[in-house]
Amino acid sequence: ERDDVIEHGFRVFTFDVGMLELLVDVWDTLHLFTGTHLAEDNIKFLKEKADMNFTPRTQADIFLPDSAFEAGDVLLVTRLDGLDPMVMYGSGGFFGHTTVVYEFADGSKHVCESTDANPFGKVYWPPPYGIICTPLQRWFQLAQQAEYQVVAARLSPENLARFNKTAAEDFGRRSLGLPYGYH
């Protein structure tokens, strides 16, 4: 914090509304995390505050075999639980969490990511927390149970050709167990 103050100065946030409006906004925000209609409330929030549109899907879940994924593929995650939508609103992005597919020397494919316990109570992803790698199909089972919406994105052919699986595996193994982004 000290370095932040030195770099950017002391900042004070003010609210440009009266106390009643502020309390209504706090109440509405709490409902994004604890309401009975989480997905609907979060979609409404993202539409009104960030001009993001979500089109309902008519297709059921799609499950792909490990062979459909390459090392370096990125899985972009949205969970309409208040936390991801706040990340999306703050960053201007359409996703609240990002993971990477690794292929280890033994040919197994894993989803590697940095995780933490939900600060708002509901446990939807099991420990251990920190930087973890989960076998690909197990990750998809957990993602379905956690009500994730997942988009898979592949590296461009040029970047895929430059992607060094050995270096990525080495980095991933060295990083396993480190705490979630707080170091």
C-alpha positions in Angstrom: 0.0 0.0 0.0 2.9 2.4 0.8 4.4 1.9 -2.6 0.9 2.5 -4.2 0.5 5.8 -2.3 4.1 6.9 -3.3 3.4 6.0 -6.9 -0.1 7.3 -7.3 -0.7 9.5 -4.3 -3.4 9.3 -1.7 -6.9 8.7 -3.2 -10.3 9.3 -1.6 -13.4 7.9 -3.1 -16.6 9.8 -2.8 -20.1 8.9 -3.7 -22.1 11.2 -5.9 -25.4 10.3 -4.5 -27.3 10.8 -1.2 -27.4 8.3 1.7 -30.7 6.7 0.6 -29.4 6.1 -3.0 -26.1 4.7 -1.6 -28.0 2.3 0.7 -30.2 1.2 -2.2 -27.0 0.6 -4.4 -25.4 -1.4 -1.5 -28.6 -3.5 -1.2 -28.7 -4.1 -4.9 -25.0 -5.1 -5.0 -25.4 -7.5 -2.1 -28.1 -9.3 -4.1 -25.6 -9.9 -6.9 -23.8 -12.2 -4.3 -26.6 -13.6 -2.2 -29.9 -13.2 -4.0 -32.3 -16.0 -5.0 -31.9 -15.1 -8.7 -28.1 -14.8 -9.0 -27.8 -15.3 -12.7 -30.7 -13.1 -13.7 -29.6 -10.3 -11.3 -26.0 -10.4 -12.5 -27.0 -10.4 -16.2 -29.3 -7.4 -15.5 -26.4 -5.7 -13.7 -24.0 -6.3 -16.6 -26.5 -5.1 -19.1 -27.4 -1.9 -17.2 -23.9 -1.0 -15.9 -21.5 -2.3 -18.6 -23.8 -2.6 -21.7 -23.0 -6.4 -21.9 -25.6 -8.6 -23.6 -25.9 -12.3 -22.9 -27.9 -14.3 -25.4 -29.6 -17.4 -23.9 -28.3 -20.6 -25.4 -30.6 -23.3 -26.7 -27.9 -26.0 -26.9 -27.1 -28.2 -24.0 -23.7 -28.6 -22.5 -21.0 -29.8 -24.9 -18.3 -32.2 -23.7 -15.2 -32.6 -25.8 -12.5 -35.3 -25.4 -8.9 -34.4 -24.4 -7.9 -34.7 -28.1 -9.9 -31.6 -28.9 -7.6 -29.4 -26.8 -4.0 -28.3 -27.5 -1.4 -27.2 -25.0 -1.7 -23.4 -24.7 -5.5 -23.3 -25.2 -7.2 -20.8 -22.9 -10.4 -21.5 -21.1 -12.3 -18.3 -20.3 -14.7 -18.6 -17.5 -17.8 -16.7 -16.3 -19.8 -17.6 -13.2 -22.8 -15.3 -12.6 -22.3 -15.2 -8.9 -21.5 -11.5 -8.2 -17.7 -12.0 -8.0 -17.0 -12.7 -11.7 -19.4 -9.9 -12.8 -17.6 -7.4 -10.6 -14.3 -8.5 -12.2 -15.9 -8.1 -15.7 -17.4 -4.7 -14.8 -14.1 -3.5 -13.4 -11.9 -4.8 -16.3 -14.4 -4.3 -19.2 -14.0 -7.9 -20.1 -16.5 -10.7 -20.7 -14.8 -13.2 -18.4 -14.0 -13.3 -14.8 -11.5 -16.1 -14.7 -8.8 -17.4 -17.1 -7.1 -20.8 -17.3 -4.6 -22.5 -19.5 -4.4 -26.0 -20.9 -1.1 -27.7 -20.3 0.1 -31.0 -21.9 2.6 -32.7 -19.7 5.5 -34.9 -20.9 3.4 -38.1 -20.2 0.8 -36.8 -22.6 -1.8 -36.0 -20.0 -3.7 -32.7 -20.3 -4.5 -30.5 -17.4 -6.2 -27.2 -16.7 -3.8 -24.9 -14.8 -5.1 -21.9 -12.9 -4.8 -19.8 -9.8 -7.7 -20.4 -7.3 -8.8 -19.2 -3.9 -11.6 -19.9 -1.5 -14.8 -17.9 -2.2 -14.6 -14.8 0.0 -18.4 -14.7 0.1 -18.9 -18.2 1.7 -20.3 -20.6 -0.9 -17.7 -23.2 -1.8 -18.1 -24.1 -5.4 -14.5 -25.2 -6.1 -12.7 -27.7 -3.9 -9.3 -27.1 -2.3 -6.4 -27.1 -2.6 -6.2 -23.4 -3.5 -3.4 -21.4 -5.0 -1.9 -22.4 -8.4 -3.2 -25.8 -9.3 -3.4 -28.2 -12.3 -6.4 -30.4 -12.6 -6.8 -33.2 -15.2 -8.8 -31.8 -18.1 -11.9 -34.0 -17.9 -12.0 -33.7 -14.0 -11.8 -29.9 -14.5 -14.8 -30.0 -16.8 -16.8 -32.0 -14.2 -16.0 -29.5 -11.5 -16.7 -26.6 -13.9 -20.2 -28.0 -14.6 -20.9 -28.5 -10.9 -19.7 -24.9 -10.3 -22.1 -23.6 -13.0 -19.3 -22.2 -15.0 -19.8 -20.9 -18.5 -16.7 -21.7 -20.4 -15.3 -20.5 -23.8 -12.3 -22.3 -25.3 -9.9 -20.2 -27.3 -7.0 -21.5 -29.3 -3.7 -19.8 -30.0 -3.3 -18.5 -33.5 -1.2 -20.9 -35.7 1.8 -18.5 -35.4 1.6 -18.4 -31.6 0.9 -22.1 -31.3 4.1 -22.7 -33.3 6.0 -20.5 -30.9 4.5 -22.1 -27.8 7.1 -24.1 -25.9 5.3 -26.9 -24.2 8.5 -28.0 -22.3 9.1 -24.5 -20.9 5.4 -24.1 -20.0 5.4 -27.5 -18.2 8.5 -26.4 -16.3 7.0 -23.1 -15.3 3.7 -24.8 -14.3 5.5 -27.4 -12.1 7.6 -24.7 -10.4 4.5 -22.6 -9.8 2.3 -25.3 -8.3 1.2 -24.6 -4.8 2.0 -20.9 -4.8 -0.8 -18.8 -3.3 -3.4 -17.1 -5.4 -1.9 -14.0 -6.9 -1.0 -12.4 -3.6 2.8 -12.8 -3.8 
